[in-house]
Amino acid sequence: MPRFNRPSQGLLLGLVLLVVGTRAFGQSHDQIAPTLSQAHHSFTVFAPRGHGSSATSKTSFASDDGAFDSIKTFTGDFQAAGVGPTGVPRRRWFYTMAGSRPERGGTTRFNAPIIPVSLDLLDFDGSVRTINGRRLHYAVQPFVASVLNSPIFQNAEYSSSDAPTQFVDAIQKAAFYNTMQPDWHTLLQPSVKKGRTLSIPRGHYFFALNSDGTCCAFVLLDINVFSGRLFPSSPNDTNSPVGAAEHSGDITTKDISTFLLPNTFLYFDGNPNQCCVLGFHTYDFEPGDTRNGFREKRYVFNYSSWISPGLFVPGFEDVTALSHEITESINDPFVGSDGVHGITPWWLSPNGNCQNDLEVGDVIEGLPDATTTIKIGGNIYHPQNEALLPWLEFQSPSTAIAGAYSYPNMNVLTSLSPPQGVNCK
């Protein structure tokens, strides 16, 4: 069973009236109104999933030291008073980030495959369900071009960079502004791969139709069913989206990959009122072979939903989820899986999230001014502002750009979390 770090309770409520109270006469119970205005949005920490041990040395956690086969990373550490996950006092903390060391300069370019994942909503007999004679097939392809043209993959101007650059690179340069070499960059090279289809059994989804009766305005999925079908069930699985992409070579252990879905939001405990998760980042681990010296393979990726305008609060749309998840993939690609790297002192965000991990997006999700606006090619995008490393290091004053704790909007976080005990008690 994968581990989910649930968002704080205050971020999960508010969907009851939408699901229970808005069905028109004759609609099935799993068809709901095409609005999420009362719903809250959040993200979650998803533990690695795969086949094998995923065992690593806790003293050395960079992929380029030969311990396992994955993306290029560097490690660092910082000093801060705090307690570990079980309450034992600690002062030294470690992290692993994608790319090369900022003080050495140079550019690291990661292939960034985009795997479009469409949905088939199934009927009880396993066929694709129909409503009013129309199949419940939800295609993601209409959103792919907008993602490619977004600031995640295209250049824009930022104060942290002398020249236009990508969103995630601007975040990293802001965080290490006073220690990096000016030519230090961490860049993504996108490519669209073969589309995949994820089939969801009836009873594990809710859906809203477009005004013309077509599928869909959005879909709500059970998070356990979704993850169970997204990941490969065995090392030889070529049917799941992740397994198929791995075996076809569409994604490799050297990539930072995105599985892009259309307005697909997840709920906990089989209860759509425990909604809505819009993305997570993690890695799939699989056994090595003769070609890589039998080292464990780690495929770093994120699931992110495109968010159409008007579903949530204004500004929480388009690439908000992708910006959150891909920035976190850079900052903590192995999601603290060794129990040391990526673990921070416990922190309490103004949004109510209490965590002890290097999740730079979770600190800011749901706050006022959580997103920023960036115009590219006549289109306006809404990536999420991100917490900078000095905030998670409890560093005062901050050594980031202009003494900031958040970026691109440096006014979202203006002070540190108070020191916290385990679970902020």
N, C-alpha and C positions, 0 to 999 in steps of 0.2 A: 504494500500500500504506500503510495507516495506521501510525503509529508507536505502539508499545506500550512503555512503561517497565515492564519486568518487575519484580515484587516480588523481594526478595532470595531466593536459592536456598533458604534455610532455611524459607521460608514456602510452598514449592511441593510438597514431597515428602510421601509418606505414603499414597498412594492405591493402590499397587501390589497389595497383598493384596486390597483391596476389589474391584478390577476383575477381576483375574486369577483369584483363588482362591475366589470364593464363588458361582459359578454352579451352580444346581441342574441335575440331569440333564434334557436336553431343551430347556433355555433357549438362546436365541441368544446369541452372544458379547457383544452390546451391551445385554443386560439384566443389571443388577447388583443387589446386595443393597441394601435400603432403609436404609442407614446411611452416614453420612460421618464417623463418630467418629474415624477415623484421618486424615482429610483436613485440610489446613490451608486457611485462608481468607485472601483478600487482595483488593486492589483494584489498579487500574492507571491510568496516565496515557494518555489516548487523544487523539492529535492531531486537530485539526479536519479535517473531511472535507466535500467539496462540489464545487462547479463554479465556476470562475473563478480569480482570482489569490489571493484572501485577502490582498492586499498592504495594508499599513498603514504610516503614518509611525512611526518608532521614537522620535520625540520627543514625540508626542502620541497617546495610546492610549485615550482615553475616548470611548465611543460618542456622548456628547452634544456632542462638538465638531464633529459633522457629517461625520466621515470615513467612517462607515458606519452602517448602520441596525440597531440592536440595543437591548439593555436600558440603562437609566440606570445610569451608573457614576461613580465618582470615582477620582482617582489620588493616590498618595502616594509618599514616598521615605524612606529611612533610610540611616544611615551605619554601616558595619561592615567590618572587614578581611576579605578573602577573595579567592578567585579565581573568574573567570568560567568558563563551560562549557569553554573551551579552555585554561584555566590562566593567563590574563592577570590580574594583580592588579587588584582593584577595591576601591573604598571606598563608592561610592554605588550604591544599589539602588532599584528602582522597583516599584510594584504598582498594579494596577487592581482595584477591588472594586465589587460591585453595591450600589446605593443612593446615598445622599447623604452629604456630609461630616459626620462625627460632631460636629465643633466648631460646626457651623451648626445642629444640632438638626433637629427636624421628623421626619415619618414618611414613608417610602417604602413603597408597597404594590405588590407585584408580583403580577399574575395568575400562578397556578401550576397550569396544566392537568395533569391526570393522564390519561394515555392507557393504558388497560388493554390489555396485549398477551398474548393466548393463543397456544399453540403447536399446530401440526399436525406430527406426526412422520410423515414420508412413507416409503412403501415404494419398492422399486426402480422400480416403474412410475409413480411420481409420485402415486399415490393415498394417502389417509390410511391408515396401517398399522393392522392389527388384530392383537391378541393375545388368544387364547381368545375370539374373537368380539367383542371390545371395541375400539373405535377409540382410537388413541393421540392423543387431543385433550386438551390440558391447559389448562383454563380458569383465568383469573386472577381472575374476578369474585368468588369467595368471600372474597378478601383485601382488596378495595377499601375496604369500610366500615371495617375495622380501620385501614387507612392513614389514611383521612380523620379518624378519631377519635384519632389518635396525637398525641404532643407536637410533631411536625413542623408540624401545622396547628392544633392546639388549645392553649389557654393552660395553663400550669402555673406554679408559684412557683419563682423563682430568686433567688439573692442579688444578682445583677447588676442586677435591675430592681425598682423600687418597687412595681410592680403585676404580676400574672401576665401572662406573655407566651409567645410561641412559642420553641421550642428554638433555632433559628438566631439569632433576635434576641437571646436571652440570651447566646449565644456572642459575638456581635459587641459587645454592650454590655460584656461582661467584658473583651474585648481592648482596647477604647478607654475603659475605665472612668474614667480620669483626664483624658481630653481631650474626651469627649463632653458634649453638653448633655443634661440629664436627660430631655428629651422626644424624644431621638433613637431611632428605631426602623426596623428593616428587616423588613417583614412579608410573609407569603405568603397569597394569597387562592385557595384550591383550588377546582377545579371538575372534575368527571369528564366526560370527553369520550367520543366513540364508541369502542367497543372495536375493536381491530385483531387480525389473526391473522398470525403469522409461520410460514411453512412451512420445515421443515428437511429436506434430502434424507437418505435413509438412507446410513449410512457416516460421518456427521458428528455423530452424537449417541450418547449412552448414556442409559439410563433405568432407573428403579426404580419398581416398581408399589406401590400401597398394599396393605395386608394383605388387602383384599377383591378384589384383582386389577384394580382400576380404575387409570386413569392420573391422576396419577402421584405418587409420594412426592417425587421431584425428577428433573431432567433435566440432563445435562452436554452442553454444546455446544462445538464448535470455534469459537474466538473470531473467526477470519477469516471463516468461513461466516456466523456470526451477524451480524457487523458489515456484511458485504457485502449481507445481505438486510434489515437494519434501516434503512440509509441509502438515500436515493434514488439510482438509477443514472444519472439525468439530471435536468436542471432541470424536466422535464415529467413525471417519474415520479409516478404516483398510486397505485401498487401497494404500495410499501414502507410500513411503518408511519410512518416519519418523513415521507416524501413525501406520503402520503395526508393526514396531519394538517396539513401545511403548506398544501396546496392547498385543503383544506376549510375552512381558517380556524380549526381546532381549536387550533392553536398559532400564535403570531405572534412577530415579532422583539422584541416588548416583554415577552415572558413568560419565566419560568423553569419549564420543562416537565419532566415526569417520564414516562418510558416504563416502566411497572410490569409486571414479569413474575413468574410463580409459581415459586419454588424453582428458578430457572434459573441455572446456574453454568457458567462458561466455562473452557476449557483451551487451552493453547498447543501449537503444532507438531503438531497432529493426535494428541496423546498425552494421554489422560485422566489420566495420572499427573502431568501438569503442570497441576494444578488447585488451587484453584478461585478464579476471579475472580467477585465478586458484584456489581460495579457499576463504572461509570465516568461521568465528566462530560466534556462537550465542547461543540462547536457545529457545526451544519451551515451552510455558507456557499453562497449562491446568488446569481445575478446580480440586480441591481436593475432597476427599470423606471421608466416615466414617473411613477408614483404616488409614488416615493420619491427622485426625482432621480437615478436610475440608480446609487444607492449600493449597495454590497454588502450583502446581507441576511445577518444572523447570527442563527440560531435556537439559543439556549442551552438545553441540555437534559441530562438524565442518564438512563442506564439503571440501574435498581436492581431487585434481586430481593427479593421477600418471602422471609423465612426462617422456616420453620415450626419450632417448638420441638423440640429433641431431635436435629436433624440434625447440628449442630456442638456445640462445648463449651457448657455451660450459660451463658446470658446473651447468647450470640451468636445473636440471633433477632429476629423480627418486623421492626422498622424500623432495625436496625443499619446495613444497607447504605444505605438511603435517607438516614439522618441524616448518614452519612459523605459521600455524594456531593452532597447539596443544600447542605451547609455549604461544601464546596469550590467549588461553583458560585457561591456568594456571594463567597467570598474570592478566587477566580481564575477568573472566568467565561470568559476567552479562553485559558486554559491555556498562558500564556507563548508564544503563537503568534508574537509579533513578536520573540522572542529577547531581550527586555529586561524588559518588565513581567511580574511573576510569577516572575522568576528571582531566586534567593537565593544567598548563599554556600553551598557544599557543606556538608551536615549529615549526621550519622550518628545515627540513632535507637537507643535501647536495644533496639528490636526487630530491628536489623540492616539496616533500610532506609537506603541511601545515596542521597541525592537533592540536587538544587539548585533546587527549585521550591517554590512556596507552596501545598503540599498539606497542609492542616492535619489531615486525617484519617490520611494515610499515616504520620505521625510516631508515632501511637498504636496503629494496628491491630496486633492480636496480643499486645499487652502484658498483663500481669496488670491486672485492673480496667480493661480497655479500654472496657467499656460501663458505663453507669449505669442505674439503675432509676427510672422515673417512673410514677406511678399517675394515671390519668385515667379517671373514670367507672367505677371498679371494675376496670379492666383495668391490668395492669402492662406497660410497654413498656421496651425496652432500646436506646435510642440510644447511639451511641458517644461517649465523651469526645473532645474535640478539642484539638489544640495551639493556643495563642494566638499572635497575631502577634509579641509580644516574643521568643518562643522562636526563631522563624525569623529575627528581626532580630539574634540573638546579643546581646540587650539585658540588661545586668546593672547594677543590679537591674531587674526587670521593672516596667513602668508599668501593667500590667494590674491587675485587681482583686486586692487583698491580695498584690501582688507575685507572682501566680501565673503559671505557664507552661501550664497545662491547665485545662479547664473542661468540665462542671460539677464533676468531681472534681479538686480542685486538688492532689492528692497523687500523681497519675499521673506527671507530669513535675516533678521538683524541681531539676533542674540542666540547664545548657546542653550542647549537643554540643561536644566539643573541636574546635578549628579543623581543617578538612579540606582536602586537595588534591583534584584532579579524580578523581572516582570513589572518593573517600576513600582514596587511596593516598598 
